[in-house]
Amino acid sequence: MPELSTKNYPRSPGTGSLLLLLFLVIVCVAVISAQAGFPILFITNPHPESTAVPLPQESSTSADATLTLERQSWYAIQVGSYESQEEALAEADSLRKRGGAGYVYQNGSYRLLVACYPSQEEAEEVRAKLQNNQEFSSPALYHFVSDEILLHIVATPMQSSALSQGYALLPEMIRELSRLSLALDRNTMDADAVRAAAGTNLSRANALISTMNTALSASNHPLTRGLMELLESCAQSMEQLEQNSGDTLSLSAQIKYNHMEILCRFIDYARKMGELGV
C-alpha cells in the first residue's frame, strides 16, 4: 500500500481543523485495517443506509469493485396450507410420489408447494390444469421475491473475482434446476440427459468452490460463509440428481424439491444481507 503523508495539509481554524482531524482519523483507521489484512465491504440494499463490514484478505493489494446479487422472482403453486408440520410433511410425501416437489415452506402456516416457475403466466397455466383435473381442491400461487443487492467492496483482485463468480453462479444454478425440471416434464429431455446435465453442473460448481476456498480461505464473515454454503448446496443438489437412479417421477420430484430448497435459501441469504445493510 502506498505511504500516506499529511505534511502538506494546510491548517485552518475552527470547523476546518475539526474536519481535517476527522479525515486523518479515518485515514489512520484505513491504514491500520489494510496492514492487518482487512478490506472493507459496504452492503447496499433497497434502503439508503449502508454499513461497513470487514472481510479478511491474504494481500494488502486491493481494488474497488461492485458485485450484484440478482433479484429473484418466482411463482410457486401451493396445494395446501396446514397448521401442523407433521400433517404437511405427510401430504408432502404423498405428493413427491406423484412427481411434485412436496416442499413444505413455513411462513405463517406450513405451505405445501408442488412446483415453482419463473413467470406468473407459466405458473397460472399449471395451476389451472391442476384445478380443472380436480387433483387439488384450490391450488393457489405463492410469489417468492427478493430485491437486487449491490455490494461495494475493497478487496484483492482474486477475492473480488471469486465473489463475483459466486454471485453469478448461484442464480444460474437456480435457473438451471428450473430448466431441467421443465424439460423433463415436457419430454424435451429424458432422464439420462437430465442426469448428464446435472453432472456437468456439478463439475462447474465444484471447480468454483475450489477457487473460492483458495481466494477466501481466511474469511469467516457470515456473508462469505453463507455464499460458500449455498454453492456447496448447489453442488450437492446436482450430485443427487446425477446419482438418482429412480424412475422419471422420482427424478422430477427431486429436481423440483432441490429447486425450491436452493431458491428459499437464496432468498433468506439475500434478506440477511439486507438486514446487515440497515
C-alpha positions, -999 to 999 in steps of 0.1 A, spaced: 0 0 0 14 35 -8 26 55 22 3 83 34 16 117 43 0 146 60 28 172 59 13 192 30 -22 196 45 -28 233 53 -41 242 87 -73 261 91 -90 273 122 -124 263 136 -146 239 116 -118 233 91 -95 219 118 -121 196 131 -129 182 96 -91 177 90 -88 159 122 -117 136 114 -103 129 80 -69 120 95 -86 96 120 -104 78 91 -72 76 71 -53 61 101 -81 35 106 -80 26 69 -42 22 70 -43 0 102 -71 -21 87 -52 -27 55 -20 -36 73 -40 -61 94 -53 -77 62 -89 -65 65 -105 -49 34 -139 -31 39 -171 -44 24 -200 -20 20 -235 -35 17 -262 -16 -2 -298 -28 -1 -330 -11 -11 -326 11 20 -304 41 16 -283 34 46 -252 11 44 -226 -3 69 -190 -14 67 -181 -50 74 -145 -63 75 -135 -94 54 -100 -109 58 -77 -109 28 -44 -125 20 -27 -95 5 -26 -58 12 -31 -51 -26 -67 -41 -30 -91 -26 -56 -126 -12 -56 -154 -34 -71 -192 -36 -72 -208 -70 -71 -245 -78 -77 -268 -104 -62 -296 -107 -87 -332 -100 -80 -353 -132 -77 -390 -135 -87 -406 -170 -89 -441 -183 -87 -448 -215 -67 -480 -235 -68 -494 -241 -34 -517 -270 -29 -522 -269 8 -518 -249 40 -515 -266 74 -512 -256 110 -494 -288 118 -459 -295 103 -465 -333 107 -496 -331 86 -479 -310 59 -449 -334 58 -473 -364 54 -490 -348 25 -456 -338 10 -445 -374 9 -476 -384 -10 -471 -355 -34 -435 -365 -42 -446 -400 -52 -466 -382 -80 -436 -362 -92 -443 -330 -73 -418 -311 -52 -436 -318 -19 -417 -289 -4 -430 -275 29 -424 -238 34 -432 -222 67 -445 -186 65 -473 -182 90 -486 -217 82 -469 -247 66 -474 -243 29 -472 -273 7 -457 -265 -27 -458 -286 -58 -435 -267 -82 -420 -233 -90 -419 -213 -122 -400 -182 -135 -432 -164 -147 -467 -159 -134 -481 -170 -167 -464 -204 -166 -474 -210 -130 -510 -199 -137 -513 -223 -166 -502 -253 -145 -524 -242 -116 -554 -240 -138 -547 -275 -152 -544 -289 -117 -577 -273 -107 -595 -284 -139 -583 -320 -134 -596 -318 -98 -562 -331 -85 -564 -304 -58 -593 -285 -44 -580 -250 -45 -544 -246 -58 -530 -211 -55 -499 -191 -64 -473 -181 -39 -448 -154 -50 -411 -157 -39 -392 -124 -44 -360 -108 -33 -347 -74 -43 -314 -69 -61 -284 -64 -37 -254 -44 -45 -221 -50 -27 -194 -23 -29 -161 -39 -18 -124 -31 -14 -106 -64 -17 -78 -81 -36 -85 -88 -73 -85 -126 -65 -112 -121 -38 -133 -98 -60 -132 -123 -89 -141 -153 -67 -170 -134 -51 -182 -121 -84 -182 -156 -99 -200 -170 -69 -228 -144 -71 -232 -151 -108 -233 -189 -105 -259 -190 -77 -289 -176 -97 -276 -195 -127 -279 -228 -108 -314 -219 -97 -324 -213 -133 -307 -245 -144 -327 -266 -119 -359 -250 -132 -348 -256 -168 -342 -293 -161 -375 -297 -143 -394 -282 -172 -375 -301 -198 -382 -334 -181 -419 -326 -176 -423 -315 -212 -404 -345 -226 -377 -324 -243 -351 -342 -222 -351 -378 -210 -339 -389 -176 -304 -398 -188 -299 -364 -204 -310 -347 -172 -286 -367 -152 -258 -359 -176 -266 -322 -174 -266 -324 -136 -231 -339 -137 -219 -311 -159 -233 -285 -135 -218 -304 -105 -183 -301 -121 -188 -264 -126 -199 -258 -90 -171 -279 -76 -145 -260 -97 -157 -227 -84 -159 -239 -48 -122 -249 -51 -113 -215 -65 -133 -197 -37 -117 -218 -10 -83 -206 -22 -93 -170 -25 -113 -167 7 -97 -192 30 -90 -166 56 -126 -152 57 -150 -162 84 -175 -135 77 -212 -146 77 -217 -133 41 -188 -153 28 -198 -184 48 -234 -181 36 -223 -178 0 -200 -209 3 -227 -229 20 -252 -221 -8 -227 -231 -35 -220 -263 -17 -257 -269 -15 -259 -264 -53 -232 -290 -58 -250 -314 -35 -283 -309 -54 -267 -316 -87 -249 -347 -73 -282 -360 -60 -298 -356 -95 -268 -372 -112 -270 -402 -89 -308 -406 -89 -314 -440 -103 -352 -439 -98 -379 -436 -124 -389 -403 -141 -414 -393 -114 -387 -398 -87 -363 -377 -107 -389 -350 -114 -398 -347 -77 -361 -345 -67 -354 -317 -92 -384 -297 -81 -376 -301 -44 -340 -291 -49 -350 -261 -69 -373 -249 -41 -347 -256 -14 -319 -236 -31 -343 -208 -40 -357 -204 -5 -322 -204 10 -310 -179 -16 -338 -155 -7 -331 -160 30 -295 -152 24 -304 -120 4 -327 -109 33 -299 -113 58 -277 -92 37 -304 -65 35 -307 -66 73 -269 -62 77 -271 -32 53 -296 -15 75 
